[in-house]
């Protein structure tokens, strides 16, 4: 999916939420479910693509978060960015993507947000989160 192509079911966010998701709070807690149903929460860097309605997390296919999603395709995930008493949670369906063009797009968006390219380990993938719910406080 190109960054200019919007999903028909993509959510809309307020300008203040958009600013928060693309601002200086750079780390979020990413929650997936293990095969036994227990939550797995990991700190991640991410990007928010408002046009496509996608959040993206760069990782490797052997990471616990990727393995959780591969074990349960179409499962729900949550990404929560917090800064003091402000927070935004993005909820949606997480997908592990191996397509080289989409992984490269994820890496370019990451480099733009974090001012440096992400690591390039073997097995690099991008997790795309098709956001369908946004919760926030003071953002």
ZIQUI-V208799 format. One record per backbone hydrogen bond with DSSP energy under -0.5 kcal/mol. CO is the residue of the C=O (numbers start at 1). NH is the residue of the N-H. Records with the same first field share a line. If there is no record, write none. Layout:
# ZIQUI-V208799
CO=NH, NH
This chain:
# ZIQUI-V208799
2=5
4=6
7=10
14=18
15=19
16=20
17=21
18=22
19=23
20=23
24=26
27=82
28=30, 44
29=31, 80
30=32, 42
31=78
32=40
34=37
38=34
40=32
42=30
44=28
47=56
48=50
49=53, 54
52=7
53=131
54=49
55=129
56=47
57=127
59=125
60=63
63=67
64=68
65=69
66=70
67=71
68=72
72=75
75=94
77=92
78=31
79=81, 90
80=29
81=88
83=86
86=83
87=137
88=81
89=91, 135
90=79
91=132, 133
92=77
93=130
94=74
95=97, 128
97=126
99=103
100=104
101=105
102=106
103=107
104=108
105=109
106=110
107=111
108=112
109=113
110=114
111=115
121=124
123=61
125=59
126=97, 128
127=57, 129
128=95, 130
129=55, 131
130=93
131=11
133=91
135=89
137=87
